[in-house]
Amino acid sequence: MSRTLAEQLAGLSVGLNFEDLPAPVVREVKRRVIDSIGCALGAWNAEPCVIARRVASTFSVERGATLLGTRQQAPLDWAAFANGCLVRYLDYNDTYLSKEPAHPSDNIPAMLAVAEVENASGRDLITAIALAYEVQCRLCDAASLRSRGWDHVTYGAFSTALGAARLMRLDAERTRHAVGIAGVASVALRQSRVGELSHWKGCAFANAARHGVYAALLARAGMTGPAPIFEGEKGFEMLVSGPLRELKLPGVTSGLPRDDFMILRTSIKQWPAEYHSQSAIAAALELRKQIDLAEIQSVLVESHDAAVDIIGSEPEKWRPTSRETADHSLPYIVAAALADGDITARQFDPERFTDPKLLELVQRVRVERHLELSARYPEAVANIVTVRLRNGREFSERVDYPRGHARNPLTDPEVEAKFHSLADSLLSRERADALLRSMWRLEEACDWGGLISLLEVSQKSLPV
């Protein structure tokens, strides 16, 4: 009899070893850990991250995981949630584009928490992260959740459950049960990303990860999960994803193909905004060098269907009232890039996204679908920005692969520069450098105390 999908995923979790990972994959995992920790530190004082940290810190535990930036330990699943909110909140962590877009580095804070509690090695952590990327990205290739009304984070419950099971060294049978438990209880509504957005936009995957870790903990203790979770009469394919026949899982008996690891197809962000806007930002910044801002009559952004549907069609995008909506608004982001010459966290402060003069420019931005760009997506994530001046002259820029894209990757020094821009004010330059050195040697780690202590945020950076 053919194995169920849950059994195949469990086999992948049990069978994948550090020795199966080629050097470029190991290096990319370390780059994503660096990028994720930087994003976490950058979001340290963000309101939902403070809320999550405060709630998690109310629990006492004998054997828990550290809340990043503190000495406080919390139950493993709650630490995965609080730390996951930090990595995700700025919308600055990495991206994978396919039938379903995703941010696979969302898996990393949960894997760090489990590795600490399990006293796993750095090699085990790298393997678990690579595994989580494989599972989440390949599920995204197989079926769109967004088109059926579900949120992309739903796939994250499976990826984090499998990564956690790998770090806990569960056998294939208990790993299968973890997949069943995670899948039956972790389906997320797409309402998180529709209309005026809330804090939950940046917390939804952290919650999926909390469920994934919790499922692995229960399975380790002997809890059984429903099966077949994917193919069953009321299972995941029937009710949530639709058919997953296109899911291609790599074999592990003879090692994965050297050029077929999903992490190598993912992209790091250069700017803290929804990924489909990255090429539009690059185009707008280039146009800014060519025009007189005071003479702008109108701005046209031509984009692919995914960008229009997610960040360029709802009326709320032309007058955002929350940070979460602003960083998911193609017209606002383009207008801010033209007006300010950069996109940083400052452009998503309430004082900026409610500025009447900037909002007046936002009203002059039009977003349209472009057939060729839609046909090329997701291989390219292109935008064309055209500025028309009052004298009738037009200036246009097209960007297909923004900096940080898998086809136009950031260099290691650029990844480090991004990390320092987010970390130095909370840690000090010297401690940030020491933390970087530790993360570049992640495969050598055998004790997490040193790395975690380097992450402790100074008291002067604590929110009031």
C-alpha positions, -999 to +999 in steps of 0.1 A: +000+000+000+012+035-007+021+056+023+000+085+033+013+121+030+018+123+068+038+091+067+060+105+039+065+137+058+075+118+089+099+097+068+115+130+056+118+143+091+134+111+104+156+105+074+171+140+068+206+144+083+231+173+085+254+153+062+227+155+035+229+193+034+254+208+009+276+237+020+255+263+002+224+252+021+242+253+055+254+288+047+220+299+037+204+286+069+230+307+088+222+338+068+185+333+075+192+329+113+212+362+112+184+379+093+157+366+116+175+376+148+180+411+133+143+413+125+134+401+160+156+428+176+142+455+153+107+446+165+116+445+202+095+475+212+065+469+188+033+468+208+021+432+199+056+418+206+056+435+240+021+420+246+032+385+236+063+387+257+044+399+288+018+372+285+044+345+280+064+357+310+035+353+333+041+315+333+066+298+355+084+267+342+111+244+353+124+236+319+115+263+294+129+283+265+142+318+267+122+348+256+146+363+231+163+395+245+156+385+281+167+361+308+131+350+313+121+314+304+086+304+294+069+271+284+083+260+251+052+266+230+047+301+245+083+310+238+078+299+202+048+322+200+064+353+216+097+349+197+078+342+165+060+375+168+093+393+171+108+378+139+076+384+118+062+417+130+082+442+110+074+423+077+112+423+071+120+386+072+124+364+042+098+353+016+089+324-007+066+331-037+046+303-053+009+293-055+009+303-019+033+331-007+050+325+026+077+337+050+096+305+058+120+320+083+089+322+105+099+287+114+133+297+129+122+311+163+103+280+171+133+258+161+156+279+182+133+275+212+131+237+208+168+234+202+175+252+235+151+231+255+163+198+240+200+209+242+203+200+205+234+207+186+239+235+161+240+208+134+206+195+145+192+230+145+204+237+110+189+204+098+156+212+114+154+246+099+163+232+064+136+206+069+110+232+079+118+252+047+114+221+026+080+213+040+065+247+040+078+258+006+068+225-011+033+227+003+031+263-011+041+249-045+013+223-043-018+243-036-030+278-028-047+284+005-053+321-001-076+313-031-098+291-008-101+316+020-074+302+043-042+319+055-007+308+044+004+303+080-018+271+081+011+253+063+034+264+091+017+242+117+030+212+097+065+226+091+071+236+127+056+203+140+080+183+118+110+205+126+102+202+163+098+165+160+132+163+143+149+182+172+131+160+197+143+129+178+108+114+175+105+082+156+084+081+124+053+069+141+052+097+167+061+122+141+031+111+120+009+117+150+024+152+156+015+160+119-021+148+126-025+168+157-010+200+141-031+197+110-065+191+126-064+221+150-044+248+133-063+260+102-062+299+101-087+322+084-074+346+057-093+374+074-059+382+091-048+398+058-080+414+044-091+450+047-078+471+076-051+449+092-045+443+129-017+432+152-026+396+143-012+399+108+023+397+123+013+371+150-006+345+130+024+323+120+037+325+156+004+310+167+007+283+140+042+276+153+029+274+189+004+247+177+032+229+158+055+227+188+026+218+211+016+189+187+052+176+188+052+177+226+019+158+228+030+132+203+063+126+222+042+119+253+022+093+234-008+113+222-022+100+189-035+122+161-062+118+135-054+100+103-052+102+074-050+139+081-045+149+045-064+123+025-093+116+049-130+120+042-130+152+063-093+158+060-071+187+050-073+182+012-111+179+013-118+209+035-088+232+033-062+229+005-078+209-022-057+182-039-020+181-030-011+158-059+015+182-071+034+180-038+069+167-046+088+155-015+125+148-019+138+113-010+162+109+018+176+075+014+203+086-010+204+123+000+186+153-015+196+166-049+223+192-043+204+219-062+169+212-050+168+226-015+139+250-011+158+275+010+179+284-020+148+296-038+137+320-011+144+357-009+157+381+018+140+415+020+159+448+015+131+469+029+106+463+057+074+460+036+053+432+020+075+414-005+054+421-036+062+458-031+100+453-031+105+458-069+081+488-069+102+504-041+133+499-062+116+514-092+102+544-073+136+551-057+152+551-091+125+574-105+130+598-076+165+607-090+150+618-123+120+639-114+109+670-095+085+656-068+065+689-067+056+683-104+041+648-100+006+647-115+000+610-112+017+576-106+008+543-122+019+510-107+015+481-131+018+448-113+010+411-113-023+396-100-009+385-066+004+420-058-029+437-068-050+412-049-029+413-017-017+449-014-032+470-042-070+467-045-088+474-013-099+510-005-081+508+029-048+506+011-052+542-001-058+556+035-041+532+060-049+537+097-025+510+111+011+501+106+000+467+094-021+481+066+005+506+056+032+480+051+007+460+030-003+490+009+013+492-026+000+528-033+012+540+001+046+523-001+053+537-036+042+572-026+064+570+006+094+558-014+090+587-039+085+613-011+111+601+014+137+584-007+138+553+014+115+528+031+124+521+068+104+516+099+099+553+101+076+553+070+052+530+090+050+553+121+015+567+126+028+602+122+040+594+087+012+573+073-014+598+084+005+628+071-020+648+049+006+658+024+018+622+019-017+609+017-025+634-010+002+618-031-011+584-023-045+594-038-027+601-071-013+565-073-032+541-095-026+503-095-034+482-125-029+445-135-004+437-161-008+405-181+028+399-189+039+405-153+012+382-141+023+355-165+059+357-152+049+354-115+062+339-093+094+333-112+097+371-113+081+396-089+080+425-113+065+460-110+065+489-135+062+524-120+054+553-142+053+589-130+035+615-151+045+651-145+023+682-149+040+691-181+029+658-196+064+641-195+065+605-183+093+586-166+091+548-161+111+521-144+107+484-143+123+460-118+118+422-121+142+409-094+146+433-065+178+432-044+176+402-021+156+381-045+169+346-050+181+357-085+196+389-071+207+379-036+222+401-009+258+396-002+270+384+032+282+420+040+248+433+030+231+407+053+254+418+081+247+455+075+210+449+077+215+430+110+236+458+124+210+484+114+184+465+135+205+452+164+232+477+173+210+502+192+197+474+215+228+454+220+259+477+213+281+473+182+306+450+201+279+426+213+262+426+179+296+416+163+300+388+188+265+376+182+272+376+144+304+355+149+284+330+169+257+327+142+282+323+114+296+293+135+262+279+142+271+243+131+297+243+159+272+252+187+268+227+215+255+250+242+229+278+237+237+298+268+264+319+252+244+329+221+212+336+242+232+358+266+245+379+237+209+385+227+199+401+260+186+436+254+200+463+276+177+477+302+176+512+286+159+496+256+131+480+276+096+494+268+080+516+295 
